Amino acid sequence: MLEPILGLEGITLSGGMQHKNSRKCFNPLFNSIKLKEMLERMNDITEERIDKWLPTESKKRISMHKELSVLVLEILLKTLFDTDYRASDLEMEKVIDNFESATKIIFDRLFYMSNEMVWLDSWPICQKSTLNKYKKDLLAFANKIIYDRQTKQTDADDLLNLLLSSKNGFTEKQIREHILSFLIAGHDTVATLLSWTMFILMTKPTVYEACRNEVDTVLIGEKPAYDQLNKLKILNAVIQETLRMYPPIPIISRECIQEHFIGPNNRKQIHIPRGATVTCDIRTVHYSSKYWPNPEEFDYTRWMKDENGNPPKLAHPCCFLPFGAGNRNCIGQTYAIQEAIMILAIMIRRLNFEIVPGQEIARDNKMTAKPQYDILVDISKRSN
């Protein structure tokens, strides 16, 4: 579905040995030592971004999802790509807008089946030329990142260095598509998770109070250190429950690699041939009473560890799928969770925030389940 934007050779859509070899190459970037280094940079970037938000007046109104999207994209640029290329807010907003506009066209094309019926491409309603323009702009942004590194010849131990190293043998096309995969998939999903977690905090006062008390107790007014993130148990549980109720990627598809027959033997079984595309509605699984007691209720305590420090046991290994499962699960899921905890902890420590009343809040039903109309929020500085 995302092939028109991301191509088929990046980490998101590549298959077979190409995908396996890419993951093997990238996995060391997400070990605990590297995460600790990256989280220190995330911390500084988040503090600087909040300094930009903080008003001189008593209160300021912001579009929460838009601001969080820019923050997460900036963090990706400075951690995974360690780039000195300073993209302006306007430039980052353009990247985000290009991706969102492109995904809208892709979904419209799916409605008219022009992704499958190539002869429909010539129809104006399918907007092929517009889609190509968005892709061209996104590729140009990736090229700027590459050019910046090649010009300055920085030998940073990051994703970009792995991609450009001749020993790894990535083609120019693969390098660009890997960059786009990490930038696009990485910023959109984490920003969506953060936006819905903020929505929960602003609409459930007892949850907000529990998180704020925990942050104040653990951080004692200081920046969060890497070793403190695991001590924010309530905030971590709130994030997990938000992922259950608001999974950023609501649907995933996989190719069936072996013929299957599903259903009891005494009834007509469903035949799934090898090579068929199997689609899983994650939201349906996450809201199934078969796996979750009171699934419509936001209950972060279902994720709290017991007195011995053991995490809760899931009803089924695949009943919680915000990052997919198996060997194609999200390579950056630990990075994403730690990033979300850190950003939210800093926001809770430094800001008061109130949702603007009277606005319509709805989930988008395209690539990610982001807020359809953004979320307007009034922020002010917390008095310590």
N, C-alpha and C positions, 0 to 999 in steps of 0.2 A: 504493500500500500504506500509506503514512504519512499519507494524506489525513485520516483521523479525528483526527490529532494536529496536524499542521502546516498543514492546509488546502491550497488550490490556488493561493494568490496570493503565497506567499513565494518566496525565491530558489531553494529546493530543488525545488519541484514546479510552479511556474508555467511556462507555455509561450509559444511564439510571440513576438510583439513585446513582450509584457509582460515576459518573461524577458530578452529582449535589452536593453530599456531599463533594467531594474533593474541588470543587469551593467555597462552603460555608466556608470550613476550611481555604482556602488560601486567600480569598478576603481581610481580614484585613491587609495582608502584603502589599497591594498596595494602602492604603489610603494616604492622603496628608502628614500626620505626618511621616509615615514610608518612603514615597518617599523622603521627605526632608532629612532624616537621610541617606538614601542610596545614594542620589545625592552628598552629601558631600564626601562620600567615592569614588564615581565615579570620582569626580573632582580630587582628589589626585592621583588616579590610572592613569588617563589620562595624568596628568602633568608628572608623573614618566615615562610613556611610551614614551611621546614626548622627554623627556630628553635622552632616549635611541636612538631615531631616530636622534636627532640633531647631525650633523657632526662637526668635528673640522675643516674640509675643508669648502669651500664656498658652496658646493652643494653635496647632496647625493641622490642616486636613490633607491627607494623602490618599492616593489610590494604592491600596496595600499590595495587590498582586503585581501591579506594574513595578512598584519600587522593589519588591522582593525579587522579581525576575532580573532586574538590572544588577542587584547585589549578588545573586547567585552566579550570573554570567561573569561578572567581574572576578569573583572568587575562582571560578574555573580557569579563566585566563591567567591568573597569577599563581595558581597552584599546579595544575596539570601541565601548563605550557610555560610557566615561569617567564612570561614575556615582558619585556620593557616597553613594548608597544602599548601606549596608553590610549585605549579607545575611549572616546568621550561618551557621556551618558546618551547623547543623541545618537551616536553611532551604535551603541549597544541596543538602544530602543529600536533602531531600524532593523537590526538583526532579528530581534524578537518579533517585531511586526511582520517582517518578511516571512518568517517561519509560520506564524499564525495565519497569515493570508494564504500562504501556499497550502497549508493543511485544509483550510476551508475549501479551496479549489479542488483538492484531491477528493474530499468527501462529496462535493458536488459532482465531480466526474464519476465517482463510484455510483452515484444515484442514476446517472445516465449511462453507466457501464462503459464509458470511453476508455477507462484503464484496461479493459479486457477487449473491447472492440475498437481497434486502432483506427478504423475508417471513420469513427466519430470525431477524431481529433480535429478535423477540418471545420466542425461546427463551432460557431462563435461561442455558444453557451458553454463549451468545454474549456475555453480560455487557455489553450495550450501555450500561446505566445506569452501570456501573462505569467503562467507558471514557470516558463523557461527564464523569464526575466528575474523572478525571485530566486531561482536556483543560481543564476549567474551572479547575482549580488552576494549570495551566501558563499559561493566559491571564491569571490573576490576578497571577502573578509578572511577566509582561510588562507588565501595567498599572502595577505598582509602579515599574518602571524608567521608564516614560513619565511617570508622575505626579511622580517625583522631579525629572526634568529640567524639566518644565513649571513646577513650583513654584519652583525655584531660578533658572530662566531663564538657565542657563549656555550661553554661545555656544561650545561646544567643537567643534573640527574633527574630528568622529568620525562613525561610522555613525548614531548616534541623531540627530545634528543633521541629517544628510542626509534621514533618514526623516521628521523633523518639519517640515522646511523646506517652506513652502507652495509654493515655486517648483517642487518636484519632483512635487507633485500626488499623493502617496500617500494612499489612503483609510485610515481608522482600522483597518479589517480587514487591509489590506495591511501596515500598520506592525506590527501585532501578529504577523502570520504571518512577516514578515521577521525580527523579533526572535527568535521561537521557532526559525526555521530556522538562524540563526547560532549561537544558544546550544546547541541540541540537537545539531545535526550537528557543530558545532565542538568541543564538549567530548567527545562520545562517541568520535569517531574518533581524536583526538589522545591521549586517555587510554588507548585501546586500543593504539595504537602504542607509547606509553611503557611500558605494562605488559609487552608482549611483548619489547621491547628490554631491559628490566630482567631479564626471565626469561632471555634469551640471555646477558647479562653474568654472571648468577649461576650458570649451568649450564655455561658454557664459559670456564674460567679463563684460557686463553691470549688469548681475545678481550677479556676484562675487563682483563687486565694491559696489553694493547696500548693500550686506550682510556685507562686510568688514567695510563700513562706519557706518552701524548700530551697529556692534559689538564694534567698537572703541568708538562710542558715548555712548553706554549703559554701557560698562564695564570699560571704561577709563583705560585700561591697566591692570586691576585686574582680578583675577579669577572670573568666573561667580557664583553668589549666587543664591540660589533657587528662591528667589523673583524676580530676574532679568530675568529669562528665558521667562516669559510671555511678557516681554518688547521687546524681539527680534522678532518683528512681521513679518518682511520680511523673516528672516531665517526660522521661523515657516511655513510661507506660501510656501517657496521654498521646504521645506520637504514635505508638503502636496501635492504639485504638482508633486514632484518626486514619491511619493507613487501612484499617479494617473497614471503616465506614465510608471513607472517601479515597479509595485506591486511585492514585494518579493515573495509572494506565488501567482502564476498566475492562479492556478486552485484550487477550493475547491469542495469537495463532501459531500453530506449529504444523510441520509436515509429518504425516504418518510414515514411518520408515518400515513398518511391518504390518501385514494384513491382520485385521482384528474383527471379531464378532462380539458385539456387546449385548448383554441381556441374558435372562434366565434361559436355560436349555429347553424348557417346556413351552416357550413362547417364541414368536417370530423375533429373531435377533437382528440387530442393526449391523449392516456390513460396512466396514470402513476399509477401503482398499489401500494398498501401499501407494504413497504419493499424494493421497488426499490431504486437503488442508483442514485441520481440526481447530475450531475456534472455541475458546473458553471465556465465558462471561464471569470475570472475577467478582464483580459486585454481587451476582446471584449466589456464588459460593460463600462470600463473606457475610451474607444476610440469611443464610440457611439455618433454620432452627435445628436441623439435624446435627450441626456442628457447634452452634453458638446459642447458649441460653439467652433469651430476650435480645435477639439480634438487632432490633430496631432501637435499643437503648444504648446511649453512650455510657460505657462503664469501664473506666480505665483500670479499675481494681482487678479486672480479669487478667491483667498482664503483670501484676505485682508478684515478685518472688516470695516464696514462703520463708518461714523463720530460719531455715537452713540455707537460704540463698539459692534455692532451686527455682528455675523459671517454670511457669505453668505448662502443663502437658497439653498439647493440642489434641482435639478429638480425631484428627486425621492429619498425616504428614503434609497433605496438599490442600488443607482447608484455609490456609492463609498465604496468599500469593501476590502481595504487592510488588515483589521483585521477580516474579516468575518462579521457576523451579528447574532443577536438573542442571545439565552442563551448559544451558543457555540462559541461566538466571543472570540478573544484573551484576556485572563485574564490579560496579562501584557502590554496592548496597551499604557496606559498612561506612564508606566515605560519606554517603548521603545521610545516613542516620546520625553520625557524629557531627556532621555539618549542621543538620537541623537542630540538634540539641544545643550546640554552641550558639547559633544565631538566636534562637528563642531565649536562651538563658541571658544573653546580653540585652536583648530587647526588654525582657521582664525586669532585669536589674536597673535599666536606665530610663524606662519609659512608662508612663500611664497611657493606656489606649482604650478608646470607647468607639464602638461601632455607631455610625451615623444612622439614626432611626429613619424608617420609612422607605428604605431602598429595597429593591427586589434582589434576593439572593437565590441563585440557581446554578446548577452544574452545567457546564458545557458538555456536549455529547460528541465531541470530535476525537482528536488523537489523545488528548489528556482531559481529565475531568476537572479542569480549572474552573474558577468562578466565571460564569458567563458574562457578567456585567461588572467585573471587578468588585472590590469591597472598599467603600469609602470609610476611612477611620480618622478620628480626631486623636492626635497624640500630643503629649506634653511631657516635660521633664519630671522625673520622680524626685521628690525632695527626700534626701536621706537623713 
